[in-house]
Amino acid sequence: MSKIVEIVSALEQKIAKMLHKIKQLEAKNEDLERKLDQSILLLKTQEEEKNSLQKELEHIKMASALLGSEEYKRDTKLKINSLIREIDYCIAQLSQ
């Protein structure tokens, strides 16, 4: 009977250790999930900021070209030609 008590006692200790380890892992998992959520939010914010800055750069390039800057004149001409083609296409669609 003493042998069974020892086995049960050892088993209880192992179970207690396992439960403690599970709680530690759950806490670590929650921490990692929180950090992941923060990283995802930061990534989205940075992506939005990048897009905003790209749009601002395009506007600056356009304004610079319109003010006579040689550097972006070609880009502006291409953009204007593209817009003219779109307008012509729309007019053609309306005419049909």
N, CA, C and O atoms as CSV, one atom per row, in Angstrom:
chain,resi,resn,atom,element,x,y,z
A,1,MET,N,N,0.818,-1.190,0.000
A,1,MET,CA,C,0.000,0.000,0.000
A,1,MET,C,C,0.864,1.257,0.000
A,1,MET,O,O,0.506,2.261,-0.616
A,2,SER,N,N,1.990,1.201,0.685
A,2,SER,CA,C,2.908,2.326,0.760
A,2,SER,C,C,3.454,2.673,-0.619
A,2,SER,O,O,3.677,3.841,-0.936
A,3,LYS,N,N,3.662,1.662,-1.415
A,3,LYS,CA,C,4.176,1.867,-2.773
A,3,LYS,C,C,3.168,2.653,-3.609
A,3,LYS,O,O,3.552,3.527,-4.387
A,4,ILE,N,N,1.900,2.350,-3.453
A,4,ILE,CA,C,0.850,3.044,-4.195
A,4,ILE,C,C,0.786,4.507,-3.761
A,4,ILE,O,O,0.597,5.392,-4.596
A,5,VAL,N,N,0.939,4.764,-2.483
A,5,VAL,CA,C,0.917,6.130,-1.967
A,5,VAL,C,C,2.081,6.926,-2.557
A,5,VAL,O,O,1.919,8.089,-2.926
A,6,GLU,N,N,3.238,6.305,-2.641
A,6,GLU,CA,C,4.407,6.971,-3.222
A,6,GLU,C,C,4.175,7.291,-4.702
A,6,GLU,O,O,4.510,8.376,-5.178
A,7,ILE,N,N,3.605,6.340,-5.404
A,7,ILE,CA,C,3.333,6.539,-6.838
A,7,ILE,C,C,2.320,7.672,-7.019
A,7,ILE,O,O,2.497,8.539,-7.875
A,8,VAL,N,N,1.266,7.657,-6.212
A,8,VAL,CA,C,0.240,8.703,-6.303
A,8,VAL,C,C,0.845,10.063,-5.950
A,8,VAL,O,O,0.552,11.064,-6.604
A,9,SER,N,N,1.675,10.095,-4.934
A,9,SER,CA,C,2.315,11.341,-4.521
A,9,SER,C,C,3.232,11.874,-5.627
A,9,SER,O,O,3.214,13.066,-5.933
A,10,ALA,N,N,4.018,10.998,-6.214
A,10,ALA,CA,C,4.907,11.399,-7.307
A,10,ALA,C,C,4.090,11.892,-8.499
A,10,ALA,O,O,4.451,12.870,-9.154
A,11,LEU,N,N,2.995,11.208,-8.767
A,11,LEU,CA,C,2.120,11.596,-9.871
A,11,LEU,C,C,1.499,12.970,-9.608
A,11,LEU,O,O,1.406,13.790,-10.521
A,12,GLU,N,N,1.077,13.223,-8.378
A,12,GLU,CA,C,0.514,14.524,-8.022
A,12,GLU,C,C,1.545,15.636,-8.198
A,12,GLU,O,O,1.216,16.729,-8.660
A,13,GLN,N,N,2.786,15.356,-7.830
A,13,GLN,CA,C,3.852,16.348,-7.994
A,13,GLN,C,C,4.094,16.647,-9.476
A,13,GLN,O,O,4.264,17.800,-9.872
A,14,LYS,N,N,4.104,15.602,-10.271
A,14,LYS,CA,C,4.304,15.799,-11.710
A,14,LYS,C,C,3.152,16.586,-12.320
A,14,LYS,O,O,3.362,17.450,-13.171
A,15,ILE,N,N,1.943,16.284,-11.883
A,15,ILE,CA,C,0.771,17.005,-12.387
A,15,ILE,C,C,0.846,18.473,-11.977
A,15,ILE,O,O,0.539,19.360,-12.773
A,16,ALA,N,N,1.254,18.725,-10.735
A,16,ALA,CA,C,1.382,20.107,-10.261
A,16,ALA,C,C,2.420,20.865,-11.088
A,16,ALA,O,O,2.206,22.021,-11.455
A,17,LYS,N,N,3.547,20.207,-11.378
A,17,LYS,CA,C,4.582,20.835,-12.201
A,17,LYS,C,C,4.060,21.117,-13.607
A,17,LYS,O,O,4.320,22.179,-14.174
A,18,MET,N,N,3.329,20.166,-14.158
A,18,MET,CA,C,2.787,20.339,-15.506
A,18,MET,C,C,1.772,21.484,-15.537
A,18,MET,O,O,1.765,22.281,-16.475
A,19,LEU,N,N,0.918,21.568,-14.518
A,19,LEU,CA,C,-0.060,22.653,-14.460
A,19,LEU,C,C,0.636,24.008,-14.345
A,19,LEU,O,O,0.221,24.989,-14.963
A,20,HIS,N,N,1.695,24.045,-13.548
A,20,HIS,CA,C,2.469,25.282,-13.418
A,20,HIS,C,C,3.096,25.665,-14.763
A,20,HIS,O,O,3.075,26.830,-15.159
A,21,LYS,N,N,3.645,24.682,-15.446
A,21,LYS,CA,C,4.269,24.926,-16.752
A,21,LYS,C,C,3.219,25.394,-17.765
A,21,LYS,O,O,3.490,26.279,-18.576
A,22,ILE,N,N,2.035,24.806,-17.719
A,22,ILE,CA,C,0.952,25.214,-18.619
A,22,ILE,C,C,0.583,26.671,-18.374
A,22,ILE,O,O,0.397,27.435,-19.322
A,23,LYS,N,N,0.476,27.059,-17.103
A,23,LYS,CA,C,0.140,28.448,-16.777
A,23,LYS,C,C,1.221,29.403,-17.279
A,23,LYS,O,O,0.922,30.481,-17.791
A,24,GLN,N,N,2.480,28.995,-17.126
A,24,GLN,CA,C,3.579,29.828,-17.629
A,24,GLN,C,C,3.491,29.983,-19.144
A,24,GLN,O,O,3.653,31.082,-19.675
A,25,LEU,N,N,3.235,28.883,-19.827
A,25,LEU,CA,C,3.149,28.928,-21.290
A,25,LEU,C,C,1.945,29.742,-21.760
A,25,LEU,O,O,2.027,30.456,-22.760
A,26,GLU,N,N,0.838,29.635,-21.046
A,26,GLU,CA,C,-0.336,30.433,-21.399
A,26,GLU,C,C,-0.047,31.921,-21.230
A,26,GLU,O,O,-0.443,32.733,-22.067
A,27,ALA,N,N,0.639,32.275,-20.153
A,27,ALA,CA,C,0.990,33.682,-19.922
A,27,ALA,C,C,1.934,34.180,-21.020
A,27,ALA,O,O,1.781,35.289,-21.531
A,28,LYS,N,N,2.903,33.348,-21.368
A,28,LYS,CA,C,3.841,33.726,-22.422
A,28,LYS,C,C,3.114,33.860,-23.759
A,28,LYS,O,O,3.402,34.767,-24.539
A,29,ASN,N,N,2.182,32.964,-24.018
A,29,ASN,CA,C,1.405,33.011,-25.254
A,29,ASN,C,C,0.583,34.299,-25.329
A,29,ASN,O,O,0.529,34.940,-26.379
A,30,GLU,N,N,-0.050,34.675,-24.231
A,30,GLU,CA,C,-0.823,35.919,-24.197
A,30,GLU,C,C,0.077,37.121,-24.455
A,30,GLU,O,O,-0.297,38.045,-25.178
A,31,ASP,N,N,1.259,37.101,-23.862
A,31,ASP,CA,C,2.212,38.190,-24.070
A,31,ASP,C,C,2.628,38.274,-25.539
A,31,ASP,O,O,2.701,39.361,-26.113
A,32,LEU,N,N,2.896,37.127,-26.132
A,32,LEU,CA,C,3.291,37.107,-27.541
A,32,LEU,C,C,2.148,37.556,-28.450
A,32,LEU,O,O,2.380,38.252,-29.438
A,33,GLU,N,N,0.928,37.164,-28.125
A,33,GLU,CA,C,-0.222,37.606,-28.916
A,33,GLU,C,C,-0.401,39.118,-28.810
A,33,GLU,O,O,-0.722,39.778,-29.798
A,34,ARG,N,N,-0.196,39.662,-27.617
A,34,ARG,CA,C,-0.306,41.108,-27.423
A,34,ARG,C,C,0.768,41.833,-28.237
A,34,ARG,O,O,0.492,42.847,-28.878
A,35,LYS,N,N,1.990,41.306,-28.203
A,35,LYS,CA,C,3.072,41.913,-28.981
A,35,LYS,C,C,2.796,41.817,-30.477
A,35,LYS,O,O,3.097,42.744,-31.228
A,36,LEU,N,N,2.228,40.706,-30.905
A,36,LEU,CA,C,1.882,40.543,-32.317
A,36,LEU,C,C,0.833,41.566,-32.728
A,36,LEU,O,O,0.947,42.184,-33.787
A,37,ASP,N,N,-0.185,41.746,-31.898
A,37,ASP,CA,C,-1.217,42.741,-32.195
A,37,ASP,C,C,-0.615,44.140,-32.292
A,37,ASP,O,O,-0.977,44.917,-33.176
A,38,GLN,N,N,0.302,44.456,-31.382
A,38,GLN,CA,C,0.960,45.762,-31.416
A,38,GLN,C,C,1.786,45.916,-32.691
A,38,GLN,O,O,1.795,46.982,-33.306
A,39,SER,N,N,2.472,44.858,-33.080
A,39,SER,CA,C,3.296,44.908,-34.288
A,39,SER,C,C,2.434,45.076,-35.532
A,39,SER,O,O,2.792,45.819,-36.446
A,40,ILE,N,N,1.310,44.393,-35.564
A,40,ILE,CA,C,0.396,44.515,-36.706
A,40,ILE,C,C,-0.140,45.941,-36.791
A,40,ILE,O,O,-0.211,46.520,-37.875
A,41,LEU,N,N,-0.513,46.500,-35.652
A,41,LEU,CA,C,-1.011,47.874,-35.628
A,41,LEU,C,C,0.067,48.853,-36.084
A,41,LEU,O,O,-0.209,49.771,-36.856
A,42,LEU,N,N,1.283,48.657,-35.610
A,42,LEU,CA,C,2.394,49.518,-36.008
A,42,LEU,C,C,2.652,49.402,-37.509
A,42,LEU,O,O,2.892,50.405,-38.182
A,43,LEU,N,N,2.601,48.191,-38.024
A,43,LEU,CA,C,2.811,47.972,-39.453
A,43,LEU,C,C,1.748,48.687,-40.283
A,43,LEU,O,O,2.063,49.317,-41.292
A,44,LYS,N,N,0.492,48.588,-39.857
A,44,LYS,CA,C,-0.588,49.272,-40.577
A,44,LYS,C,C,-0.381,50.779,-40.545
A,44,LYS,O,O,-0.562,51.459,-41.555
A,45,THR,N,N,-0.003,51.295,-39.394
A,45,THR,CA,C,0.228,52.732,-39.257
A,45,THR,C,C,1.362,53.182,-40.166
A,45,THR,O,O,1.259,54.207,-40.839
A,46,GLN,N,N,2.433,52.418,-40.182
A,46,GLN,CA,C,3.574,52.769,-41.026
A,46,GLN,C,C,3.217,52.666,-42.505
A,46,GLN,O,O,3.678,53.474,-43.312
A,47,GLU,N,N,2.407,51.688,-42.861
A,47,GLU,CA,C,1.977,51.533,-44.254
A,47,GLU,C,C,1.129,52.733,-44.681
A,47,GLU,O,O,1.296,53.256,-45.783
A,48,GLU,N,N,0.224,53.162,-43.807
A,48,GLU,CA,C,-0.604,54.333,-44.113
A,48,GLU,C,C,0.258,55.583,-44.253
A,48,GLU,O,O,0.040,56.404,-45.144
A,49,GLU,N,N,1.232,55.717,-43.370
A,49,GLU,CA,C,2.128,56.874,-43.438
A,49,GLU,C,C,2.949,56.842,-44.720
A,49,GLU,O,O,3.158,57.876,-45.356
A,50,LYS,N,N,3.414,55.656,-45.097
A,50,LYS,CA,C,4.189,55.517,-46.333
A,50,LYS,C,C,3.342,55.920,-47.539
A,50,LYS,O,O,3.809,56.646,-48.417
A,51,ASN,N,N,2.099,55.447,-47.577
A,51,ASN,CA,C,1.214,55.790,-48.693
A,51,ASN,C,C,0.956,57.293,-48.742
A,51,ASN,O,O,0.942,57.897,-49.814
A,52,SER,N,N,0.754,57.879,-47.581
A,52,SER,CA,C,0.524,59.320,-47.513
A,52,SER,C,C,1.740,60.089,-48.023
A,52,SER,O,O,1.603,61.059,-48.769
A,53,LEU,N,N,2.918,59.654,-47.619
A,53,LEU,CA,C,4.144,60.324,-48.056
A,53,LEU,C,C,4.378,60.139,-49.558
A,53,LEU,O,O,4.884,61.042,-50.225
A,54,GLN,N,N,4.013,58.978,-50.083
A,54,GLN,CA,C,4.158,58.760,-51.526
A,54,GLN,C,C,3.236,59.692,-52.307
A,54,GLN,O,O,3.631,60.253,-53.328
A,55,LYS,N,N,2.002,59.852,-51.819
A,55,LYS,CA,C,1.073,60.770,-52.484
A,55,LYS,C,C,1.594,62.200,-52.411
A,55,LYS,O,O,1.527,62.953,-53.382
A,56,GLU,N,N,2.109,62.554,-51.250
A,56,GLU,CA,C,2.651,63.903,-51.086
A,56,GLU,C,C,3.830,64.125,-52.033
A,56,GLU,O,O,3.960,65.199,-52.620
A,57,LEU,N,N,4.679,63.123,-52.180
A,57,LEU,CA,C,5.814,63.223,-53.093
A,57,LEU,C,C,5.341,63.414,-54.530
A,57,LEU,O,O,5.900,64.224,-55.270
A,58,GLU,N,N,4.316,62.670,-54.921
A,58,GLU,CA,C,3.775,62.823,-56.272
A,58,GLU,C,C,3.232,64.235,-56.482
A,58,GLU,O,O,3.423,64.827,-57.545
A,59,HIS,N,N,2.562,64.766,-55.475
A,59,HIS,CA,C,2.037,66.129,-55.585
A,59,HIS,C,C,3.173,67.145,-55.696
A,59,HIS,O,O,3.093,68.103,-56.465
A,60,ILE,N,N,4.210,66.923,-54.930
A,60,ILE,CA,C,5.364,67.828,-54.978
A,60,ILE,C,C,6.044,67.746,-56.342
A,60,ILE,O,O,6.445,68.766,-56.903
A,61,LYS,N,N,6.171,66.544,-56.869
A,61,LYS,CA,C,6.766,66.385,-58.201
A,61,LYS,C,C,5.939,67.125,-59.244
A,61,LYS,O,O,6.480,67.819,-60.106
A,62,MET,N,N,4.621,66.968,-59.153
A,62,MET,CA,C,3.729,67.612,-60.117
A,62,MET,C,C,3.841,69.130,-60.009
A,62,MET,O,O,3.951,69.827,-61.018
A,63,ALA,N,N,3.811,69.629,-58.789
A,63,ALA,CA,C,3.913,71.077,-58.590
A,63,ALA,C,C,5.265,71.590,-59.067
A,63,ALA,O,O,5.353,72.662,-59.666
A,64,SER,N,N,6.297,70.839,-58.806
A,64,SER,CA,C,7.636,71.233,-59.228
A,64,SER,C,C,7.729,71.295,-60.748
A,64,SER,O,O,8.332,72.210,-61.308
A,65,ALA,N,N,7.131,70.321,-61.399
A,65,ALA,CA,C,7.155,70.300,-62.864
A,65,ALA,C,C,6.356,71.462,-63.430
A,65,ALA,O,O,6.757,72.080,-64.417
A,66,LEU,N,N,5.225,71.757,-62.803
A,66,LEU,CA,C,4.402,72.865,-63.286
A,66,LEU,C,C,5.086,74.210,-63.076
A,66,LEU,O,O,4.827,75.172,-63.798
A,67,LEU,N,N,5.956,74.262,-62.085
A,67,LEU,CA,C,6.680,75.506,-61.822
A,67,LEU,C,C,7.933,75.630,-62.681
A,67,LEU,O,O,8.669,76.611,-62.578
A,68,GLY,N,N,8.168,74.646,-63.516
A,68,GLY,CA,C,9.275,74.764,-64.454
A,68,GLY,C,C,10.475,73.895,-64.153
A,68,GLY,O,O,11.503,74.029,-64.816
A,69,SER,N,N,10.384,73.029,-63.200
A,69,SER,CA,C,11.509,72.155,-62.893
A,69,SER,C,C,11.707,71.155,-64.023
A,69,SER,O,O,10.772,70.462,-64.425
A,70,GLU,N,N,12.917,71.088,-64.523
A,70,GLU,CA,C,13.228,70.173,-65.622
A,70,GLU,C,C,13.210,68.712,-65.167
A,70,GLU,O,O,12.981,67.802,-65.964
A,71,GLU,N,N,13.451,68.512,-63.900
A,71,GLU,CA,C,13.601,67.154,-63.374
A,71,GLU,C,C,12.331,66.317,-63.539
A,71,GLU,O,O,12.416,65.125,-63.837
A,72,TYR,N,N,11.160,66.921,-63.351
A,72,TYR,CA,C,9.920,66.151,-63.369
A,72,TYR,C,C,9.015,66.503,-64.553
A,72,TYR,O,O,7.860,66.080,-64.590
A,73,LYS,N,N,9.521,67.263,-65.510
A,73,LYS,CA,C,8.692,67.655,-66.652
A,73,LYS,C,C,8.210,66.445,-67.440
A,73,LYS,O,O,7.047,66.378,-67.838
A,74,ARG,N,N,9.090,65.507,-67.660
A,74,ARG,CA,C,8.727,64.316,-68.438
A,74,ARG,C,C,7.600,63.558,-67.746
A,74,ARG,O,O,6.635,63.150,-68.391
A,75,ASP,N,N,7.721,63.373,-66.442
A,75,ASP,CA,C,6.676,62.665,-65.693
A,75,ASP,C,C,5.344,63.392,-65.795
A,75,ASP,O,O,4.294,62.770,-65.954
A,76,THR,N,N,5.398,64.696,-65.703
A,76,THR,CA,C,4.167,65.485,-65.777
A,76,THR,C,C,3.537,65.377,-67.158
A,76,THR,O,O,2.321,65.232,-67.282
A,77,LYS,N,N,4.364,65.447,-68.194
A,77,LYS,CA,C,3.838,65.323,-69.556
A,77,LYS,C,C,3.185,63.959,-69.757
A,77,LYS,O,O,2.122,63.858,-70.369
A,78,LEU,N,N,3.821,62.919,-69.242
A,78,LEU,CA,C,3.253,61.574,-69.358
A,78,LEU,C,C,1.920,61.479,-68.616
A,78,LEU,O,O,0.972,60.866,-69.106
A,79,LYS,N,N,1.857,62.082,-67.447
A,79,LYS,CA,C,0.622,62.054,-66.665
A,79,LYS,C,C,-0.481,62.819,-67.391
A,79,LYS,O,O,-1.622,62.361,-67.449
A,80,ILE,N,N,-0.144,63.977,-67.942
A,80,ILE,CA,C,-1.133,64.772,-68.677
A,80,ILE,C,C,-1.623,63.999,-69.894
A,80,ILE,O,O,-2.823,63.970,-70.169
A,81,ASN,N,N,-0.707,63.373,-70.622
A,81,ASN,CA,C,-1.103,62.577,-71.790
A,81,ASN,C,C,-2.016,61.424,-71.385
A,81,ASN,O,O,-2.978,61.110,-72.085
A,82,SER,N,N,-1.712,60.806,-70.267
A,82,SER,CA,C,-2.548,59.716,-69.770
A,82,SER,C,C,-3.947,60.223,-69.434
A,82,SER,O,O,-4.943,59.574,-69.755
A,83,LEU,N,N,-4.016,61.371,-68.793
A,83,LEU,CA,C,-5.317,61.954,-68.453
A,83,LEU,C,C,-6.099,62.329,-69.709
A,83,LEU,O,O,-7.314,62.138,-69.763
A,84,ILE,N,N,-5.417,62.856,-70.706
A,84,ILE,CA,C,-6.080,63.212,-71.968
A,84,ILE,C,C,-6.647,61.963,-72.637
A,84,ILE,O,O,-7.767,61.982,-73.146
A,85,ARG,N,N,-5.873,60.879,-72.634
A,85,ARG,CA,C,-6.370,59.629,-73.216
A,85,ARG,C,C,-7.611,59.133,-72.474
A,85,ARG,O,O,-8.561,58.655,-73.095
A,86,GLU,N,N,-7.600,59.247,-71.162
A,86,GLU,CA,C,-8.769,58.833,-70.376
A,86,GLU,C,C,-9.983,59.690,-70.712
A,86,GLU,O,O,-11.094,59.175,-70.835
A,87,ILE,N,N,-9.775,60.985,-70.860
A,87,ILE,CA,C,-10.877,61.891,-71.207
A,87,ILE,C,C,-11.410,61.551,-72.594
A,87,ILE,O,O,-12.622,61.493,-72.800
A,88,ASP,N,N,-10.504,61.325,-73.546
A,88,ASP,CA,C,-10.927,60.951,-74.901
A,88,ASP,C,C,-11.733,59.657,-74.883
A,88,ASP,O,O,-12.735,59.537,-75.587
A,89,TYR,N,N,-11.301,58.704,-74.088
A,89,TYR,CA,C,-12.018,57.433,-73.983
A,89,TYR,C,C,-13.421,57.658,-73.415
A,89,TYR,O,O,-14.395,57.083,-73.901
A,90,CYS,N,N,-13.513,58.491,-72.393
A,90,CYS,CA,C,-14.820,58.780,-71.787
A,90,CYS,C,C,-15.744,59.476,-72.784
A,90,CYS,O,O,-16.933,59.167,-72.861
A,91,ILE,N,N,-15.191,60.410,-73.540
A,91,ILE,CA,C,-15.991,61.116,-74.551
A,91,ILE,C,C,-16.478,60.129,-75.601
A,91,ILE,O,O,-17.631,60.187,-76.029
A,92,ALA,N,N,-15.601,59.228,-76.014
A,92,ALA,CA,C,-15.983,58.225,-77.010
A,92,ALA,C,C,-17.087,57.326,-76.463
A,92,ALA,O,O,-18.011,56.970,-77.194
A,93,GLN,N,N,-17.005,56.961,-75.204
A,93,GLN,CA,C,-18.031,56.119,-74.590
A,93,GLN,C,C,-19.369,56.856,-74.518
A,93,GLN,O,O,-20.424,56.263,-74.739
A,94,LEU,N,N,-19.316,58.142,-74.211
A,94,LEU,CA,C,-20.547,58.928,-74.125
A,94,LEU,C,C,-21.169,59.153,-75.499
A,94,LEU,O,O,-22.387,59.285,-75.618
A,95,SER,N,N,-20.346,59.195,-76.524
A,95,SER,CA,C,-20.834,59.443,-77.880
A,95,SER,C,C,-21.558,58.236,-78.454
A,95,SER,O,O,-22.368,58.380,-79.370
A,96,GLN,N,N,-21.287,57.081,-77.943
A,96,GLN,CA,C,-21.886,55.861,-78.512
A,96,GLN,C,C,-23.294,55.657,-78.086
A,96,GLN,O,O,-23.924,54.677,-78.484
